[in-house]
């Protein structure tokens, strides 16, 4: 346990303490009143308000769009189900900068919607919300759908035999059982959108800033490190609170339910209502998830001389002459692979030692 604790102290506890010191400690001692001064500024209050309400709106919109998908993946068997499950998971593992770029190719200036119908959503809050749904759709499908697939449908059927209608049986039996999973998924979506950076930075423009974007601006553009440190402390506190509540909901979900094998609950699509629901989910996935990625791929192939791999071949030439601030793309790719391999190795060693120590 010594190595994990030393790693934690050096790379987490010490930086956090340094940030706290930078934010509220001066030559005259600790200035705790500075927290109130920073948070009381109108511009910072506006950032905190936007960060909170866009995270709430993103969470609500994600639940509204993704819950039907969670039900379809949990209860229906249909051709291509596993492939579709993999497709909806792809956005979650993409870097947020890639997500923002994909949506710019779809809804930004010169994007597909702009070319076809003159519709532009970049620098609007709608672009941010839709990108957040795109990014977090899999969180709800995996978390809620995973539990939904293990709920015994006979309990809801028993309620209907006793006279409850379809909706009443779902509201009184299934919904309470799903409550912890819905809460856990909501908290994770809220956390990811509350701390959103790349999506807001690319799609929001100068009019919108989350707490994370404002920390970047204060640090990199305004060089106001004390203000950035105070905002970082606020974000640490918010993240800690959300993760604590999430851990409580997960423990409740794991201990309060009697689950069954998912293979016993899924069935083939039956009736026009279920076919319509499946069709709606497939259409949602096509428009919300597949379309941005497909447009991004299409634009990468749309070279000046016609469709082809011209832009990919140009990766060998960009930055070849050198430059102070430009790293050649191929070198950047190699750097990314090196960092990823090194980080993976370190995480496996430190995480493995910590897991072994905690399970003894």
C-alpha positions in Angstrom: 0.0 0.0 0.0 3.0 2.3 0.4 3.5 2.8 -3.4 -0.2 3.7 -4.1 -0.3 6.1 -1.1 3.0 7.8 -2.2 1.6 8.1 -5.7 -1.7 9.6 -4.3 0.2 12.0 -2.1 2.6 13.2 -4.7 0.2 13.5 -7.7 -3.1 14.4 -6.0 -2.9 15.6 -2.4 0.1 17.8 -3.0 -1.3 19.5 -6.1 -4.6 20.0 -4.4 -2.9 21.6 -1.4 -0.9 23.8 -3.7 -4.0 25.0 -5.5 -5.7 25.8 -2.1 -2.6 27.7 -1.1 -2.5 29.6 -4.3 -6.1 30.6 -4.0 -6.5 31.7 -0.5 -3.1 32.2 1.0 -1.1 35.4 0.7 2.0 36.9 2.3 -0.3 38.0 5.2 -1.7 34.5 5.8 -4.8 32.7 4.9 -7.5 34.9 3.3 -10.6 32.8 3.4 -12.7 35.8 2.5 -11.2 35.6 -1.0 -13.5 32.7 -1.8 -16.6 34.9 -1.2 -15.0 37.7 -3.2 -14.5 35.5 -6.2 -17.8 33.8 -6.1 -19.6 37.1 -5.5 -18.3 38.6 -8.8 -21.2 38.9 -11.3 -19.2 37.2 -14.1 -18.2 34.3 -11.9 -21.8 34.0 -10.6 -23.0 33.8 -14.2 -20.5 31.1 -15.0 -21.6 29.0 -12.0 -25.3 29.5 -12.9 -24.7 28.5 -16.6 -22.6 25.5 -15.5 -25.4 24.2 -13.2 -28.4 24.8 -15.4 -26.9 23.4 -18.6 -25.8 20.3 -16.6 -29.3 19.9 -15.3 -30.8 20.4 -18.8 -28.3 18.1 -20.4 -29.1 15.4 -17.8 -32.9 15.7 -18.3 -32.6 15.7 -22.1 -30.3 12.7 -21.9 -32.7 10.8 -19.8 -35.6 11.7 -22.0 -33.9 10.5 -25.1 -31.9 7.5 -23.7 -34.4 5.8 -21.5 -36.4 4.3 -24.4 -33.1 3.0 -25.7 -32.3 1.5 -22.3 -35.7 -0.4 -22.4 -35.1 -1.6 -26.0 -31.7 -3.0 -25.2 -32.9 -4.5 -22.0 -36.1 -6.2 -23.2 -35.9 -6.7 -27.0 -34.0 -9.2 -29.1 -33.4 -8.1 -32.6 -30.7 -8.6 -35.4 -27.7 -6.4 -34.9 -28.4 -5.7 -31.2 -24.8 -6.2 -30.1 -23.4 -4.1 -33.0 -25.9 -1.3 -32.1 -24.8 -1.5 -28.5 -21.2 -1.0 -29.5 -22.2 1.9 -31.8 -23.9 3.8 -29.0 -20.9 3.3 -26.7 -18.4 4.8 -29.2 -19.2 8.5 -28.4 -18.5 7.9 -24.7 -14.9 6.8 -25.3 -14.2 9.6 -27.8 -12.3 12.7 -26.6 -14.6 15.7 -26.1 -12.6 17.7 -28.7 -13.5 15.0 -31.3 -17.2 15.2 -30.2 -17.2 19.0 -30.6 -15.5 18.7 -34.0 -18.0 16.1 -35.2 -20.9 18.4 -34.2 -19.3 21.4 -35.9 -19.2 19.3 -39.1 -22.9 18.7 -38.7 -24.4 21.9 -37.3 -21.7 24.5 -37.6 -20.8 27.0 -40.3 -20.4 25.1 -43.5 -21.7 22.0 -41.9 -24.1 19.5 -43.4 -27.3 21.2 -42.0 -26.0 24.6 -43.1 -25.4 23.4 -46.6 -28.7 21.7 -47.0 -31.1 24.0 -45.1 -29.1 26.9 -43.8 -29.4 25.7 -40.2 -26.6 26.6 -37.9 -26.5 25.7 -34.2 -22.9 26.5 -33.3 -22.4 29.1 -30.6 -25.9 28.2 -29.3 -26.8 26.3 -26.1 -28.6 23.7 -28.2 -25.4 22.5 -29.8 -23.9 22.0 -26.4 -27.0 20.2 -25.1 -27.2 17.9 -28.1 -23.5 17.1 -27.9 -23.8 16.2 -24.3 -26.7 13.8 -25.1 -24.5 12.3 -27.8 -21.7 11.9 -25.4 -23.7 10.5 -22.5 -26.4 8.4 -24.2 -24.4 5.2 -23.5 -24.2 6.0 -19.8 -28.0 5.8 -19.4 -28.3 2.8 -21.7 -25.6 0.8 -20.0 -26.5 1.8 -16.4 -30.3 1.7 -16.5 -30.6 -0.9 -19.3 -28.2 -3.2 -17.5 -30.4 -3.3 -14.4 -33.7 -3.3 -16.4 -32.6 -6.4 -18.2 -32.2 -8.2 -14.8 -35.6 -7.2 -13.3 -38.0 -10.0 -13.1 -40.9 -9.1 -15.5 -43.2 -11.4 -13.5 -43.6 -8.8 -10.8 -45.0 -6.3 -13.2 -47.2 -9.0 -14.8 -48.5 -9.9 -11.3 -49.6 -6.3 -10.7 -51.4 -6.3 -14.0 -53.2 -9.6 -13.1 -54.4 -7.8 -9.9 -56.0 -5.1 -11.9 -53.3 -2.5 -12.5 -53.1 -1.0 -15.9 -49.9 -1.2 -18.0 -48.6 2.3 -17.0 -49.8 1.9 -13.3 -48.0 -1.4 -13.0 -44.8 0.1 -14.5 -45.0 3.2 -12.2 -45.6 1.2 -9.0 -43.4 -1.8 -9.6 -40.7 -1.2 -12.3 -40.0 2.5 -11.8 -39.2 2.2 -8.0 -36.9 -0.7 -8.8 -35.1 1.3 -11.5 -34.9 4.4 -9.3 -31.3 3.8 -7.9 -30.0 3.0 -11.4 -31.7 6.1 -12.9 -30.3 8.2 -10.0 -26.8 6.8 -10.5 -26.9 7.4 -14.3 -28.3 10.9 -13.8 -25.5 11.8 -11.3 -22.8 10.5 -13.7 -24.3 12.5 -16.6 -24.6 15.6 -14.4 -20.9 15.1 -13.4 -19.7 14.8 -16.9 -21.7 17.8 -18.2 -20.9 19.9 -15.1 -17.2 19.5 -15.8 -17.5 19.7 -19.6 -14.7 21.5 -21.3 -14.0 20.5 -24.9 -17.6 20.5 -26.0 -18.4 23.9 -24.6 -15.1 25.4 -25.7 -15.6 24.4 -29.3 -19.4 24.7 -29.7 -20.3 27.4 -27.2 -18.0 30.2 -28.4 -17.2 33.2 -26.2 -20.8 33.5 -25.0 -20.9 30.3 -22.9 -18.5 29.1 -20.3 -18.7 26.3 -17.8 -16.6 26.3 -14.6 -13.9 24.3 -16.4 -13.8 26.6 -19.3 -13.6 29.6 -17.0 -10.7 28.0 -15.1 -8.9 27.6 -18.4 -9.6 31.3 -19.3 -8.4 32.6 -16.0 -5.2 30.6 -16.2 -4.2 30.7 -19.8 -5.7 34.0 -21.0 -6.0 36.3 -18.0 -3.1 34.8 -16.0 -5.3 35.2 -12.8 -4.1 32.1 -11.0 -5.7 32.9 -7.6 -9.1 33.2 -9.2 -8.5 30.0 -11.1 -7.5 28.3 -7.9 -10.7 29.3 -6.1 -12.8 28.0 -9.0 -10.8 24.8 -8.9 -11.6 24.4 -5.2 -15.3 24.9 -6.0 -15.1 22.2 -8.7 -13.3 19.8 -6.4 -16.0 20.2 -3.8 -18.8 19.7 -6.4 -17.2 16.6 -7.8 -16.6 15.1 -4.4 -20.2 15.7 -3.4 -21.6 14.2 -6.6 -19.3 11.1 -6.4 -20.3 10.6 -2.8 -24.0 10.6 -3.6 -23.3 8.3 -6.6 -21.5 5.8 -4.4 -24.5 5.7 -2.1 -27.0 5.1 -4.9 -24.8 2.3 -6.3 -24.7 0.5 -2.9 -28.5 0.9 -2.6 -29.0 -0.6 -6.1 -26.7 -3.5 -5.4 -28.3 -4.5 -2.1 -32.0 -3.8 -2.4 -33.0 -5.8 -5.5 -33.5 -9.5 -6.4 -32.2 -9.9 -9.9 -32.6 -12.6 -12.6 -30.6 -13.7 -15.6 -31.0 -11.2 -18.5 -31.5 -14.0 -20.9 -34.9 -14.7 -19.3 -36.2 -11.2 -19.7 -35.5 -10.4 -23.4 -37.8 -11.4 -26.1 -38.4 -10.8 -29.8 -40.2 -7.7 -30.9 -44.0 -8.3 -30.9 -46.8 -6.0 -32.1 -46.9 -2.6 -33.8 -46.3 -0.7 -30.6 -43.0 -2.5 -29.9 -41.9 -2.2 -33.6 -42.6 1.5 -33.4 -40.6 1.9 -30.3 -37.7 -0.1 -31.8 -37.9 2.0 -35.0 -37.9 5.2 -32.9 -34.8 4.2 -31.0 -33.0 3.2 -34.3 -33.9 6.5 -35.8 -32.6 8.4 -32.7 -29.3 6.5 -32.8 -29.0 7.2 -36.5 -29.6 10.9 -36.2 -28.0 11.7 -32.9 -25.0 9.3 -32.9 -24.2 7.9 -36.3 -24.9 11.2 -38.3 -22.2 13.4 -36.6 -19.6 10.6 -36.9 -20.5 9.9 -40.5 -20.3 13.6 -41.4 -16.9 13.9 -39.8 -15.6 10.9 -41.8 -17.2 12.3 -45.0 -15.6 15.7 -44.5 -12.2 14.1 -43.9 -12.5 12.4 -47.3 -13.8 15.5 -49.2 -10.5 16.7 -50.6 -10.2 19.6 -53.0 -9.6 17.3 -55.9 -12.6 15.1 -55.1 -13.2 12.4 -52.6 -10.1 10.5 -51.6 -7.4 10.3 -49.0 -5.7 13.5 -49.9 -6.1 15.0 -46.4 -4.7 11.8 -44.9 -1.6 11.9 -47.2 -1.2 15.6 -46.3 -0.6 14.6 -42.6 3.0 13.7 -43.7 3.5 17.2 -45.0 1.9 19.5 -42.4 4.5 20.9 -40.1 7.3 19.2 -42.0 9.2 22.5 -42.2 9.2 22.9 -38.5 7.8 25.7 -36.4 7.8 27.0 -32.9 4.2 26.1 -32.0 3.4 23.4 -34.6 3.9 19.7 -34.0 3.7 17.5 -37.1 0.5 15.4 -37.1 2.4 12.1 -37.3 4.6 13.1 -34.4 1.5 14.1 -32.4 0.0 10.7 -33.1 3.2 9.0 -32.0 3.3 11.2 -28.8 -0.3 10.2 -28.0 0.5 6.5 -28.3 3.5 6.9 -26.1 1.6 8.8 -23.4 -1.3 6.3 -23.6 1.0 3.3 -23.2 3.0 4.9 -20.4 -0.2 6.0 -18.5 -1.7 2.5 -19.0 1.3 0.8 -17.5 1.5 3.1 -14.5 -2.3 2.8 -13.9 -2.1 -1.0 -14.0 0.8 -1.1 -11.6 -0.5 1.5 -9.1 -4.1 0.4 -9.4 -3.2 -3.3 -9.1 -1.2 -2.7 -5.9 -4.0 -0.6 -4.5 -6.6 -3.2 -5.4 -4.5 -6.0 -3.9 -4.0 -4.0 -0.6 -7.7 -3.1 -0.3 -8.9 -6.7 -0.8 -6.7 -8.2 1.9 
